[in-house]
Structures are given as C-alpha cells and as structure tokens.
C-alpha cells in the first residue's frame, strides 16, 4: 500500500480541533504560491469553489471538466437546500445539533472530527454565498428563510425554491470566472481525466482525453485534487446526470488510492417512478416537498386502482406518520425509502406495477393556499407535470425510491488527502462526512465546505514541502501511463462485437439494484459476485464501440465509463458482503430489529472499510484496511426516529 492509513485527526477537544489544526498547519507564503500548479478535476460545487479559492490565494490552477461548461456540473441538479446552523428560526439549533443530526443520520459510521468541522464551517458558507449574491429565499421582512429536511427537528435548510444547487453553482462559477479573467485559473472543458500519474509515489499529474478532438494529453502539477462526484450511475437508473461516472476515482484506486465504504449508496425516497424500459435515468422530486406533502398508500390492496380522491381519509395509511410520529414525513431518506418499499411489497403500492406511493399536498393547499405552495415549490411541480402530464396541485404526486447519492468514495484523512501523497479528494468523491446515509441538504454543504473553507487551509500542509519538485510531462512515468491509456482506448475500439453499450450497462444496473440495492443479503451478494465477472468478460468480447479514437466519439466515452463500472460493481458487492451488519443505506436483511429497522454491530463494524486494489493487470479480490471509528462527544445508540 502507498502511504499509511492514518486519519491524522488533531488532538484536543472536539470543538477546538479545527481551530488548533489551522493554527498549527504549514503555510505557503504569497510569493511562493504562484510557483505551484494545482490540478483540479471537476468543476461542480466542490471543484469550482476550490479552483476559485485557490486561484484567489495566488496558486496557478488548471481545472478540468467533461461538460461543455462548468455550469453544467451535476451540482446544478440539487433542488431542496443547504444546511447551516444559523438558528435563524430560534428553534434550538446549534453547531452541535447539526453535528449530532449528521453523525446520527449516517448511523454512526463517519469520522467524528470531520463531521464536527463540517457543521462548524456551515455558517460561513451561508455568509459567503449571500455576499456572492445567491438568491436565497427570504421571509417577508427580508431575513433569510429556512425550511425543514429529513432527520432533523429544526428548520436549518436555506433554499432558493427548488433550484438551490443551480444558484449555488452559479455563485462558485462567477468566483471562478473572475480568477479565469485574472489568469490564475485555466479552464479545460470537455476534457476527461483517464488516469492518474504518480512520480516517486506522489500524485503529480493526470492523463486526459479531449472529448471534441480525441487528443490524449498529459498534464503535470504539484498536487491533484479530485472533485468528480459520485458513482450512482453504476445502477444505470439513478437520479444522476447521464454523464456521472466513477472513472476518475476508480483509476486513482487502481493506482493505489484506497476506496472507502463503496457499498454505502443512498436511495432517495421521492423520485418519479420508472415508467418503462425506454428510460435511461430517473428524476428527483426534492425532499423539501415532504415539508408540506403527506406520504400515504391505501390501507387495502383493493383500493390501489382507485383514483386517490375516491379513497377517504379513513382508508389511507399515512405510514411515515404512523411509524415515526416524532419525525413523520421528515424521517431520514434511508428509513423513508425502506418504508415505501415495505408497503409496496405488501401489495399496497399505487400506479403502474404497484411501485409508487402518494405524496399529497391537499392538506397543505387547504391550510396555506395554492399560491403559497406554488411559491415554495412551483418549479418542482412544473417538472412533475412535464414528465407525468399530471397536475400535482389537483392530484397527489406518485413517488418511489431511487438511487441518488453515494456516501462511499476515496479514503481521505483530516486534511482531505488520500493515502497517496498529493492526491486530495473533495465533495462527493470522498467518503468522509456522511457515514452510511447522507441527510438531505448536506451534499451542498460538504461540497462548498471542502472547496471554500477546508482544502485551502489543508493543502499547504502538503505543498510546503514540494517547492521545486514538480516533474515534467517528459518524465518516463508520464509516458508509461499515457501509453497505457492509449492501449486501453485501442482495446475498446478493437472488440467490434454485436452488443450495445446500453445493454451491458442496463444488465449490470438491474443486477446491482436487485442484489445490492435497497436491501442486500449474503446469498444475493454472492450471486452478484458470480455474475459480474462473467458479464465483464462478455463486455470485452462482444461490446460494439463505433467510431474512432481521435475524434468526437461519445460511444467511446461511455465505453470507458461502463468498463470501469463493470469492475467497480464487484468492489461494491465485496464491501457489502464483508460488512455483515445493517447501517443506514446498507440494509442487510439478516440484521434487522423485530420491527424491521437496521441493526448495527458496533463491536465488529464501527470502522471505515478502505479497500486496496490488488489487480496486477487483472481484477482480483482487493485487500481490506480498517480505520476504527472513535466517538468522544456522542454515544453510540440504536438510531431511532420514532
């Protein structure tokens, strides 16, 4: 293994760790910063905010994204809001409560110090974004508004109707554009990272492919920052944009970076149900809708085919309110998702195939008026109507759980550096802050916290010892890795089989959804681990990738990403099988309480599972490293929202 598995959590009381760490961190003087070149891969909230901030500090930054503009990063799709412990509602919120809700929401499977730091800097994010001009919703008197999200009993979520991610991304984008104009940041759009280059064990560059021309090129830097998002598209159907993939993280993993908790994937409870085989992605309906919408299904299976208006209130099962009276419809995502699956499995689901539950706004409209609901969620209702041709103001939405976010990612220490020196990983691409289940409105918080307020302080700890050590792209290691990339591209194009890329991806996704989705068991995971290698072998014998390498070729782009998914899926299932407990979104059917809740095993599994690649030219069983999780400020208790 390259490096050591050391969390590098600073000593001292929890509330003082981050301040003391900053006070004792190494610095790079202003006149030396311009001597460093930082490679940032990804330009969403995490990557865009990091590039902008590092550029403003005086570093020279090269920022890469595969989209045609940073404005099209998947962060733009986030809808409901961003958490912060401002306590503007005077309802008892605090940094500690945000910290506790986050670590409890993750089912006590995240590093305590990282989560507390996230809660601590959350307030700075709101100030920063407000000053950038992000149009957060405001109360009548002009103060910033808040609403509630799942897993919390306070209102701490700042929002811009149902387009919070878009507005926050535009704030980061304009900050980055200013640095582009000043010359500190150079943007490389439509450029995909295909491999990581290590020189003397340090991450010192990347190999990329220009998606317009097909040109393969090497770039050297003093450090590499991955901000490439999550891997939910391994399931084929997910709420992620079609382009979201695991390639950058997985190629780094194959170069020695440890992959943390890959089986921790989040199922979002409020997505528009699947309508047919033609679909290539799913659409999210923001969790914020559960503030005013009530979730229910008919009590009797014979009522499921009736129009919802014909089912009287007495014959409706508001199952979240019944099962979790303290939180009701704002139960956390993993719990709400499993509850929806449970009632549908009982035969009480609604809509085609019985895979749906109602999200009903009739009570809220009656109490608050349609205009108020339209003001809060109007664009979400518009999206729903365009996709389903149904008016949710008049009839309840139909929703069902779907893959949304991934809590797993490359392992990082407290400085956000992986076990490979110089390789830093931020945002959804790392494993650090959300444990086994992310609370809603915390993804945007983590992305901006890492980019604006954490990485700029921790990166100098590495850079201070790297002055004058940046290699040239003429280095033999760059040439070797570039040659391997070219060979892989050539191999994909030469298969020339008869099966489509989509057919392989869909088959893999369905297998994972069935065996490693909302519920897992040892038998199903072993079955998946037998089938995935066979499907991967068939891919390399029968896939058809039309076109050429040195040209605009979207089929080639997808082929590389699906090839990585076909390897990464095996790692996910190995991780899920090894973690013989239930926690958060990882629900092993063998380990549940009498009332069907996840049952943890803290004695044996209160740890981060970090996997080391052992391929040596082919995919072999990875090596497991454990980072024990220690809790000083919280007590490990059975998670309950009743």
Wavefront OBJ file of the C-alpha trace (Angstrom):
o trace
v 0.000 0.000 0.000
v 1.177 3.521 -0.790
v 1.356 5.575 2.397
v -0.343 4.756 5.709
v -3.970 4.623 6.828
v -3.760 7.451 9.339
v -6.757 9.733 9.830
v -4.469 12.490 11.170
v -7.252 13.793 13.393
v -5.729 16.524 15.573
v -5.713 16.086 19.359
v -7.747 18.117 21.820
v -11.447 18.732 22.492
v -13.741 18.231 19.512
v -14.827 21.873 19.294
v -11.194 23.041 19.239
v -9.676 20.545 16.788
v -10.221 22.533 13.578
v -9.118 25.855 15.058
v -5.991 24.312 16.572
v -5.251 22.439 13.343
v -5.425 25.639 11.307
v -3.228 27.429 13.830
v -0.561 24.745 13.548
v -0.780 23.945 9.845
v 2.069 24.720 7.499
v 1.794 27.757 5.228
v 2.935 28.720 1.751
v 3.926 32.371 1.507
v 2.155 34.562 -1.086
v 5.265 34.962 -3.236
v 5.691 31.171 -3.406
v 2.081 30.309 -4.245
v 2.458 31.329 -7.866
v 5.225 28.729 -8.181
v 2.729 25.918 -7.609
v 0.390 24.408 -10.174
v -2.676 22.645 -8.806
v -4.745 20.287 -10.949
v -8.446 20.293 -10.031
v -10.568 17.644 -11.731
v -14.251 18.567 -11.622
v -15.931 21.962 -11.609
v -19.099 21.425 -9.582
v -19.631 22.951 -6.168
v -16.570 21.289 -4.645
v -14.208 21.664 -7.605
v -15.452 25.085 -8.699
v -15.231 26.587 -5.208
v -11.783 25.026 -4.668
v -10.442 26.313 -8.000
v -11.808 29.803 -7.334
v -10.416 29.966 -3.809
v -7.005 28.524 -4.662
v -6.749 30.919 -7.613
v -7.661 33.853 -5.406
v -4.935 32.821 -2.969
v -2.397 33.060 -5.800
v -1.861 29.444 -6.836
v -1.918 28.573 -10.534
v -4.848 26.235 -11.121
v -5.778 24.006 -14.040
v -9.427 22.952 -13.761
v -10.846 20.130 -15.897
v -14.432 19.092 -16.563
v -16.049 16.813 -19.142
v -19.052 19.131 -19.571
v -19.067 21.905 -22.148
v -19.230 24.433 -19.289
v -18.695 24.273 -15.515
v -22.274 25.497 -15.237
v -23.451 22.058 -16.373
v -21.869 20.151 -13.480
v -24.327 17.819 -11.774
v -24.403 20.096 -8.710
v -26.864 22.133 -10.737
v -29.474 19.386 -10.234
v -29.640 19.728 -6.441
v -33.035 21.070 -5.532
v -34.028 21.398 -1.916
v -31.420 23.322 0.036
v -28.210 23.585 2.042
v -27.883 23.100 5.789
v -26.309 25.526 8.243
v -26.584 26.012 11.994
v -27.539 29.700 11.942
v -30.579 29.164 14.219
v -32.409 31.996 12.449
v -35.702 30.338 13.417
v -34.722 30.433 17.108
v -35.850 26.814 17.414
v -32.898 25.472 19.356
v -30.410 24.753 16.579
v -26.661 24.875 17.168
v -23.406 23.643 15.657
v -23.529 20.656 17.996
v -27.095 19.776 16.983
v -26.173 19.903 13.282
v -23.127 17.764 14.034
v -25.173 15.259 16.036
v -28.007 15.050 13.488
v -25.436 14.452 10.731
v -23.494 11.753 12.547
v -26.709 10.073 13.752
v -28.184 10.347 10.252
v -25.114 8.488 8.957
v -25.795 5.759 11.528
v -22.538 6.473 13.371
v -20.337 5.338 10.508
v -18.415 8.568 9.819
v -15.341 10.174 11.351
v -16.462 12.353 14.256
v -13.904 15.131 13.805
v -14.673 15.593 10.106
v -18.406 15.850 10.749
v -17.975 18.399 13.523
v -15.770 20.531 11.269
v -18.435 20.369 8.565
v -21.076 21.652 10.984
v -18.684 24.297 12.282
v -17.953 25.885 8.893
v -21.543 25.611 7.650
v -22.406 29.112 8.818
v -19.506 30.584 6.862
v -20.928 29.086 3.665
v -24.223 30.941 4.019
v -22.416 34.249 4.608
v -20.106 33.650 1.653
v -22.913 32.724 -0.747
v -25.186 35.545 0.359
v -22.404 38.043 -0.284
v -21.876 36.475 -3.718
v -25.499 37.256 -4.494
v -27.000 33.776 -4.276
v -30.769 34.488 -4.167
v -31.779 32.507 -1.101
v -35.469 32.631 -0.235
v -36.320 35.328 2.292
v -39.056 35.979 4.810
v -41.444 38.887 4.305
v -39.187 41.202 6.327
v -36.087 40.349 4.270
v -34.396 37.806 6.555
v -33.168 34.534 5.027
v -35.844 31.835 5.189
v -35.382 28.251 6.379
v -37.275 25.025 5.978
v -37.009 21.538 7.441
v -35.434 18.434 5.945
v -35.418 14.779 6.908
v -33.562 13.691 10.029
v -33.842 16.999 11.896
v -36.386 18.560 14.214
v -35.288 22.131 13.472
v -35.507 24.324 10.379
v -31.918 24.840 9.217
v -32.118 24.438 5.447
v -31.508 27.521 3.281
v -33.010 27.305 -0.198
v -33.770 29.018 -3.488
v -37.145 27.482 -4.357
v -36.345 24.088 -5.895
v -33.148 25.167 -7.653
v -30.697 25.688 -4.796
v -27.882 23.738 -6.449
v -28.094 25.819 -9.599
v -27.921 29.107 -7.719
v -25.017 27.979 -5.527
v -23.145 26.670 -8.564
v -23.557 29.996 -10.334
v -22.046 31.678 -7.273
v -18.995 29.403 -7.403
v -18.822 29.723 -11.182
v -18.736 33.520 -11.111
v -15.985 33.406 -8.481
v -14.017 31.036 -10.715
v -14.661 33.174 -13.805
v -13.099 36.124 -12.024
v -9.946 34.086 -11.465
v -10.003 32.870 -15.083
v -10.035 36.504 -16.185
v -7.157 37.292 -13.819
v -5.145 34.380 -15.199
v -4.807 32.303 -12.024
v -7.253 29.622 -13.203
v -7.186 27.977 -16.612
v -10.308 26.044 -17.563
v -10.283 22.854 -19.677
v -13.894 21.999 -20.564
v -14.891 18.846 -22.449
v -11.774 17.143 -21.146
v -11.982 13.854 -19.266
v -9.403 12.503 -16.847
v -8.486 8.945 -17.806
v -5.651 8.194 -15.399
v -3.531 9.446 -12.522
v 0.246 9.784 -12.745
v 2.431 9.045 -9.732
v 6.069 10.103 -9.610
v 8.102 8.704 -6.706
v 4.832 7.736 -5.041
v 3.306 11.221 -5.211
v 0.329 12.302 -7.333
v 1.893 14.676 -9.829
v -0.322 14.674 -12.883
v -3.162 13.277 -14.943
v -3.743 11.893 -18.424
v -6.773 13.333 -20.208
v -8.745 12.906 -23.413
v -10.178 15.910 -25.247
v -13.784 14.890 -25.890
v -14.040 17.057 -29.013
v -10.857 16.034 -30.789
v -9.963 12.748 -29.093
v -6.468 14.062 -28.299
v -4.814 12.319 -25.358
v -2.611 14.630 -23.347
v -0.565 14.675 -20.122
v -0.643 17.463 -17.510
v 1.791 17.820 -14.623
v 1.139 19.575 -11.331
v 2.352 19.862 -7.765
v -0.850 18.291 -6.422
v -4.036 16.748 -7.813
v -7.497 17.472 -6.425
v -10.338 15.141 -7.419
v -13.815 16.671 -7.195
v -15.540 14.298 -9.588
v -18.751 13.460 -7.722
v -20.351 10.102 -7.068
v -20.881 6.778 -8.806
v -24.661 6.274 -8.566
v -24.888 5.599 -12.300
v -23.359 2.175 -11.732
v -27.040 1.213 -11.183
v -27.904 2.505 -14.712
v -31.155 4.055 -13.489
v -30.463 6.807 -10.970
v -31.212 10.469 -10.416
v -27.697 11.350 -11.569
v -26.975 13.036 -14.893
v -26.155 10.537 -17.631
v -22.513 11.582 -17.642
v -21.840 10.982 -13.934
v -19.328 8.151 -13.559
v -16.696 6.545 -11.353
v -13.775 6.682 -13.800
v -11.542 9.324 -12.178
v -11.911 7.817 -8.694
v -11.612 4.244 -9.919
v -8.490 4.911 -11.995
v -6.940 6.565 -8.911
v -7.940 3.475 -6.903
v -6.130 1.285 -9.438
v -3.043 3.442 -8.914
v -3.089 2.783 -5.170
v -5.659 5.129 -3.621
v -7.839 3.365 -1.078
v -11.583 3.262 -1.743
v -13.666 3.823 1.389
v -17.065 2.210 2.040
v -18.000 1.661 -1.643
v -21.244 -0.152 -0.737
v -22.682 2.928 1.008
v -25.130 4.215 -1.587
v -28.177 6.340 -0.865
v -31.677 5.605 -2.065
v -33.802 8.764 -2.267
v -37.448 8.231 -1.274
v -39.069 10.860 -3.504
v -38.349 10.152 -7.166
v -40.730 9.910 -10.087
v -41.368 6.151 -10.589
v -39.981 4.210 -13.537
v -42.397 4.226 -16.466
v -40.790 1.784 -18.875
v -37.781 0.115 -20.461
v -37.117 3.234 -22.540
v -35.787 5.238 -19.585
v -32.094 5.917 -19.139
v -32.364 7.994 -15.944
v -34.792 8.981 -13.210
v -35.944 12.364 -11.950
v -35.743 13.522 -8.364
v -38.542 15.310 -6.556
v -36.871 17.291 -3.770
v -37.074 16.020 -0.216
v -38.226 19.528 0.706
v -41.639 18.551 -0.667
v -42.078 16.381 2.428
v -42.338 19.567 4.493
v -45.865 20.091 3.155
v -46.693 16.862 1.324
v -48.053 13.861 3.215
v -46.973 10.369 2.160
v -49.633 7.655 2.071
v -50.914 4.485 0.433
v -54.317 2.803 0.633
v -54.866 0.610 3.670
v -56.468 -2.078 1.474
v -54.965 -3.588 -1.663
v -58.340 -3.497 -3.408
v -58.280 0.330 -3.247
v -54.943 0.719 -5.050
v -56.506 1.013 -8.509
v -58.982 3.698 -7.417
v -58.356 7.404 -8.105
v -56.856 8.884 -4.912
v -59.724 11.351 -4.487
v -62.095 8.378 -4.193
v -60.237 6.953 -1.193
v -61.497 8.544 2.050
v -59.032 9.645 4.691
v -60.038 6.794 6.980
v -58.905 4.293 4.339
v -55.469 5.866 3.873
v -52.288 4.745 5.628
v -50.045 7.714 6.351
v -47.368 5.184 7.149
v -44.455 7.522 7.948
v -46.597 9.467 10.396
v -47.781 6.174 11.885
v -44.369 4.543 12.230
v -42.244 7.589 13.090
v -44.504 10.033 14.953
v -41.645 12.285 16.168
v -40.386 12.954 12.620
v -43.334 11.871 10.489
v -42.886 12.640 6.791
v -39.426 14.068 7.543
v -37.873 10.751 8.504
v -34.362 10.321 7.019
v -34.008 9.098 3.452
v -32.938 5.533 4.117
v -35.788 4.951 6.560
v -38.401 6.618 4.342
v -37.178 4.616 1.331
v -37.363 1.258 3.086
v -40.806 2.127 4.438
v -42.031 2.827 0.882
v -40.586 -0.472 -0.349
v -42.252 -2.291 2.532
v -45.787 -1.067 1.783
v -45.311 -1.715 -1.943
v -44.052 -5.233 -1.228
v -47.251 -5.744 0.785
v -49.206 -5.035 -2.411
v -50.385 -1.562 -1.403
v -48.341 0.410 -3.928
v -50.047 2.625 -6.493
v -49.526 3.328 -10.181
v -48.124 1.018 -12.904
v -46.702 -2.156 -11.398
v -47.666 -1.072 -7.893
v -44.292 0.644 -7.446
v -45.358 4.022 -6.146
v -46.748 5.854 -3.111
v -48.653 9.121 -2.953
v -47.164 12.466 -1.935
v -50.268 14.546 -1.258
v -50.471 18.341 -0.926
v -54.225 18.667 -0.452
v -53.991 19.442 3.270
v -51.202 21.996 2.763
v -53.068 23.738 -0.066
v -56.199 23.861 2.066
v -54.271 25.260 5.028
v -51.828 27.607 3.260
v -53.346 28.223 -0.209
v -52.196 27.033 -3.609
v -50.307 30.281 -4.173
v -48.113 29.613 -1.129
v -47.301 26.077 -2.274
v -46.629 27.403 -5.785
v -44.238 29.999 -4.381
v -42.312 27.382 -2.381
v -42.167 24.549 -4.891
v -43.515 25.827 -8.205
v -40.687 24.674 -10.453
v -40.787 21.173 -8.915
v -44.489 20.890 -9.676
v -43.735 22.067 -13.228
v -41.087 19.350 -13.659
v -43.502 16.728 -12.390
v -46.240 17.854 -14.784
v -43.905 17.871 -17.795
v -42.787 14.304 -17.092
v -46.076 12.733 -15.973
v -48.722 15.023 -17.562
v -50.361 15.184 -14.117
v -51.197 18.322 -12.106
v -49.914 17.746 -8.569
v -51.958 20.702 -7.323
v -55.066 18.686 -8.179
v -53.971 15.067 -7.618
v -51.177 13.612 -5.446
v -47.710 13.030 -6.883
v -46.640 9.413 -7.260
v -43.129 8.741 -5.970
v -40.854 5.765 -5.381
v -37.262 5.356 -4.092
v -34.326 5.511 -6.498
v -30.519 5.614 -6.344
v -29.410 9.175 -5.682
v -26.091 9.765 -3.875
v -23.032 7.790 -2.844
v -21.550 8.137 0.620
v -18.589 5.947 -0.286
v -15.592 7.401 -2.073
v -11.833 7.563 -1.980
v -10.458 7.416 1.549
v -9.048 10.713 2.850
v -7.510 11.886 6.097
v -8.452 15.006 8.078
v -6.554 17.109 5.519
v -8.701 15.641 2.695
v -5.610 13.901 1.312
v -5.808 10.274 0.230
v -3.191 7.709 1.218
v -1.353 8.764 -1.962
v 0.656 11.894 -1.068
v -0.518 14.875 -3.100
v -3.869 13.362 -4.118
v -6.646 15.311 -2.404
v -10.298 14.327 -2.796
v -13.236 16.617 -2.016
v -17.028 16.647 -2.149
v -18.976 13.508 -3.032
v -15.830 11.886 -4.432
v -14.500 11.235 -0.899
v -16.016 9.077 1.844
v -15.597 11.351 4.813
v -18.677 13.114 6.130
v -21.932 11.223 5.614
v -21.358 7.756 7.036
v -23.905 5.185 5.867
v -26.659 7.675 4.996
v -26.489 11.343 3.973
v -29.040 13.706 5.433
v -30.808 15.861 2.865
v -29.282 19.298 2.165
v -25.843 18.138 3.375
v -24.266 17.396 -0.029
v -24.151 21.071 -0.990
v -22.856 21.867 2.477
v -19.973 19.402 2.167
v -19.035 20.399 -1.368
v -18.753 24.095 -0.541
v -17.181 23.479 2.870
v -14.414 21.390 1.294
v -13.803 23.833 -1.553
v -14.113 27.200 0.142
v -13.091 26.574 3.750
v -11.196 23.296 4.274
v -8.917 22.428 1.339
v -7.374 25.951 1.091
v -6.172 25.523 4.700
v -5.059 21.883 4.496
v -3.455 21.747 1.036
v -0.430 23.834 2.149
v 0.461 21.094 4.660
v 1.481 19.069 1.622
v 2.626 21.820 -0.718
v 5.038 23.413 1.753
v 7.423 20.508 1.260
v 7.049 20.334 -2.526
v 8.674 23.524 -3.811
v 10.606 22.762 -6.974
v 9.520 19.117 -7.123
v 7.012 19.311 -9.976
v 8.089 16.883 -12.717
v 7.896 17.454 -16.445
v 5.429 15.601 -18.642
v 8.544 14.248 -20.371
v 9.147 12.108 -17.277
v 9.165 8.384 -18.015
v 6.235 7.765 -15.693
v 4.029 10.169 -17.661
v 4.991 8.422 -20.903
v 4.270 4.997 -19.420
v 0.793 5.913 -18.095
v -0.105 7.737 -21.314
v 0.866 4.641 -23.284
v -1.395 2.502 -21.065
v -4.296 4.889 -21.644
v -3.825 4.753 -25.412
v -3.693 0.965 -25.303
v -6.948 0.821 -23.335
v -8.705 3.090 -25.840
v -7.403 0.959 -28.698
v -8.602 -2.217 -26.985
v -12.147 -0.833 -26.575
v -12.346 0.087 -30.246
v -10.963 -3.236 -31.453
v -13.549 -5.501 -29.786
v -16.049 -4.710 -32.553
v -18.740 -7.015 -31.187
v -22.501 -7.002 -31.623
v -23.862 -5.906 -28.206
v -24.629 -2.287 -27.400
v -23.130 -0.360 -24.527
v -26.577 0.329 -23.117
v -27.457 -3.376 -22.980
v -24.408 -4.092 -20.798
v -24.991 -1.094 -18.554
v -28.694 -1.889 -18.093
v -27.973 -5.546 -17.261
v -25.339 -4.565 -14.708
v -27.603 -1.938 -13.162
v -30.541 -4.294 -12.778
v -28.306 -6.918 -11.187
v -26.958 -4.399 -8.681
v -30.412 -2.979 -7.901
v -31.728 -6.484 -7.190
v -28.740 -7.755 -5.200
v -27.065 -4.642 -3.759
v -29.848 -2.040 -3.755
v -32.325 -1.073 -1.029
v -31.922 -4.462 0.650
v -28.994 -6.875 0.495
v -28.336 -10.385 1.777
v -25.371 -12.717 1.655
v -26.947 -15.077 -0.872
v -27.794 -12.298 -3.319
v -24.395 -10.632 -2.979
v -22.590 -13.903 -3.654
v -24.798 -14.432 -6.678
v -23.893 -10.956 -7.971
v -20.194 -11.671 -7.404
v -20.514 -14.747 -9.616
v -22.368 -12.937 -12.406
v -20.431 -9.648 -12.607
v -17.123 -11.217 -13.793
v -18.993 -13.153 -16.466
v -20.730 -10.004 -17.667
v -17.399 -8.179 -17.682
v -15.777 -10.935 -19.750
v -18.650 -10.784 -22.214
v -18.255 -6.999 -22.453
v -14.638 -7.312 -23.579
v -15.607 -9.959 -26.157
v -18.918 -8.677 -27.542
v -19.269 -4.928 -26.996
v -19.523 -2.703 -30.035
v -17.885 0.731 -29.846
v -18.327 2.512 -33.192
v -16.181 5.393 -34.414
v -12.549 6.289 -33.937
v -10.349 7.283 -31.028
v -9.041 10.625 -32.226
v -12.387 12.231 -32.936
v -15.614 13.271 -31.258
v -16.893 9.889 -30.075
v -19.494 9.735 -27.306
v -19.707 5.955 -27.622
v -16.037 5.687 -26.718
v -16.585 7.973 -23.707
v -19.402 5.759 -22.449
v -17.476 2.559 -23.154
v -14.628 3.563 -20.857
v -17.015 4.517 -18.086
v -19.068 1.328 -18.361
v -15.896 -0.769 -18.372
v -14.970 0.864 -15.054
v -18.475 0.294 -13.670
v -18.149 -3.400 -14.533
v -15.075 -3.615 -12.307
v -16.250 -1.222 -9.607
v -19.561 -3.088 -9.151
v -17.602 -6.076 -7.941
v -15.831 -3.935 -5.339
v -19.221 -2.644 -4.125
v -20.585 -6.143 -3.642
v -17.424 -7.364 -1.904
v -17.694 -4.428 0.514
v -21.425 -5.057 1.111
v -20.764 -8.756 1.800
v -17.849 -8.061 4.139
v -19.858 -5.545 6.216
v -22.006 -8.126 7.984
v -24.363 -5.658 9.660
v -27.080 -3.182 8.718
v -26.416 0.539 8.930
v -28.071 3.449 7.156
v -28.470 2.781 3.444
v -26.636 -0.550 3.800
v -29.511 -2.793 4.855
v -28.569 -6.446 5.261
v -31.785 -8.421 5.599
v -30.082 -10.778 8.058
v -29.560 -7.925 10.512
v -32.736 -6.086 11.441
v -34.682 -5.384 14.601
v -38.053 -7.070 15.225
v -39.796 -4.004 13.761
v -37.653 -4.028 10.612
v -35.083 -1.322 11.390
v -31.358 -1.536 10.621
v -29.367 -3.340 13.300
v -25.728 -2.265 13.647
v -22.857 -4.276 15.065
v -20.689 -1.624 16.695
v -18.336 -4.109 18.290
v -17.171 -5.511 14.964
v -18.003 -2.880 12.344
v -17.587 0.606 13.815
v -14.916 1.257 11.218
v -14.240 2.651 7.774
v -13.630 -0.117 5.245
v -10.840 1.072 2.935
v -10.019 -1.244 0.031
v -6.667 -1.543 -1.735
v -6.530 -2.627 -5.377
v -4.767 -5.947 -5.925
v -5.285 -6.341 -9.666
v -1.788 -6.627 -11.019
v -3.134 -6.495 -14.542
v -6.473 -8.156 -13.818
v -9.267 -7.751 -11.290
v -8.549 -9.727 -8.113
v -10.018 -9.582 -4.623
v -8.924 -6.294 -3.024
v -7.183 -6.040 0.327
v -9.195 -4.618 3.234
v -7.827 -1.991 5.612
v -9.895 -0.793 8.567
v -9.860 2.619 10.182
v -11.540 2.258 13.592
v -14.076 4.981 14.363
v -13.735 6.563 17.798
v -16.510 8.619 19.361
v -15.701 11.093 22.112
v -18.648 13.502 22.011
v -21.522 11.159 21.091
v -22.728 7.876 22.482
v -23.388 5.010 20.119
v -27.116 4.363 20.407
v -29.666 2.472 18.346
v -30.845 5.004 15.792
v -34.498 5.882 16.320
v -36.831 8.440 14.747
v -39.994 7.193 16.391
l 1 2 3 4 5 6 7 8 9 10 11 12 13 14 15 16 17 18 19 20 21 22 23 24 25 26 27 28 29 30 31 32 33 34 35 36 37 38 39 40 41 42 43 44 45 46 47 48 49 50 51 52 53 54 55 56 57 58 59 60 61 62 63 64 65 66 67 68 69 70 71 72 73 74 75 76 77 78 79 80 81 82 83 84 85 86 87 88 89 90 91 92 93 94 95 96 97 98 99 100 101 102 103 104 105 106 107 108 109 110 111 112 113 114 115 116 117 118 119 120 121 122 123 124 125 126 127 128 129 130 131 132 133 134 135 136 137 138 139 140 141 142 143 144 145 146 147 148 149 150 151 152 153 154 155 156 157 158 159 160 161 162 163 164 165 166 167 168 169 170 171 172 173 174 175 176 177 178 179 180 181 182 183 184 185 186 187 188 189 190 191 192 193 194 195 196 197 198 199 200 201 202 203 204 205 206 207 208 209 210 211 212 213 214 215 216 217 218 219 220 221 222 223 224 225 226 227 228 229 230 231 232 233 234 235 236 237 238 239 240 241 242 243 244 245 246 247 248 249 250 251 252 253 254 255 256 257 258 259 260 261 262 263 264 265 266 267 268 269 270 271 272 273 274 275 276 277 278 279 280 281 282 283 284 285 286 287 288 289 290 291 292 293 294 295 296 297 298 299 300 301 302 303 304 305 306 307 308 309 310 311 312 313 314 315 316 317 318 319 320 321 322 323 324 325 326 327 328 329 330 331 332 333 334 335 336 337 338 339 340 341 342 343 344 345 346 347 348 349 350 351 352 353 354 355 356 357 358 359 360 361 362 363 364 365 366 367 368 369 370 371 372 373 374 375 376 377 378 379 380 381 382 383 384 385 386 387 388 389 390 391 392 393 394 395 396 397 398 399 400 401 402 403 404 405 406 407 408 409 410 411 412 413 414 415 416 417 418 419 420 421 422 423 424 425 426 427 428 429 430 431 432 433 434 435 436 437 438 439 440 441 442 443 444 445 446 447 448 449 450 451 452 453 454 455 456 457 458 459 460 461 462 463 464 465 466 467 468 469 470 471 472 473 474 475 476 477 478 479 480 481 482 483 484 485 486 487 488 489 490 491 492 493 494 495 496 497 498 499 500 501 502 503 504 505 506 507 508 509 510 511 512 513 514 515 516 517 518 519 520 521 522 523 524 525 526 527 528 529 530 531 532 533 534 535 536 537 538 539 540 541 542 543 544 545 546 547 548 549 550 551 552 553 554 555 556 557 558 559 560 561 562 563 564 565 566 567 568 569 570 571 572 573 574 575 576 577 578 579 580 581 582 583 584 585 586 587 588 589 590 591 592 593 594 595 596 597 598 599 600 601 602 603 604 605 606 607 608 609 610 611 612 613 614 615 616 617 618 619 620 621 622 623 624 625 626 627 628 629 630 631 632 633 634 635 636 637 638 639 640 641 642
